Each structure stands twice: as structure tokens, then as C-alpha cells.
């Protein structure tokens, strides 16, 4: 579960969304400050997990293509 790239992206996104919501509520700003201190570690974990265990499922570039876009067929 900790090495699943999809799980890490969803978990960190939900954590940062909760942080933004708690930051807007006046009585919970002290919780948001503590969450802010922990958030860089979560983002680093997410980036590491995606780079190490993520799988690219798009098409490969042709021999003469230098770069490609996924929105073009």
C-alpha cells in the first residue's frame, strides 16, 4: 500500500485539501499549522513513490519523434 503510486497521490491530495479547508476555519488554524509542518514529508514521499513505482501506460515515441503529446491522436 505504501508503494502504490495511485494511493500516494490520492492520500497526499486529500491531506492537502483537508489542510486548505481547515486553514479557512478560524478555530482550527492551529491544527493547520501542524499539518503544514508535516506536509513536505508527504509530498516527498509521494514524488518518490511515483518516480520509483509508477508505470507509464502511454504510447512510445516513434523513431523520428523528439517529443509527443497525449492529446493528439
Residue pairs with C-beta under 8 A, 6 or more apart in sequence:
1 7
2 8
2 49
3 49
3 52
3 53
4 49
4 53
5 49
5 50
5 53
5 54
5 55
8 45
8 46
8 49
8 50
9 46
9 50
11 42
11 46
12 42
12 43
12 45
12 46
15 35
15 39
15 42
16 39
16 42
18 35
19 32
19 35
19 36
19 39
22 28
22 29
22 31
22 32
22 35
23 29
23 32
58 70
59 68
61 67
61 68
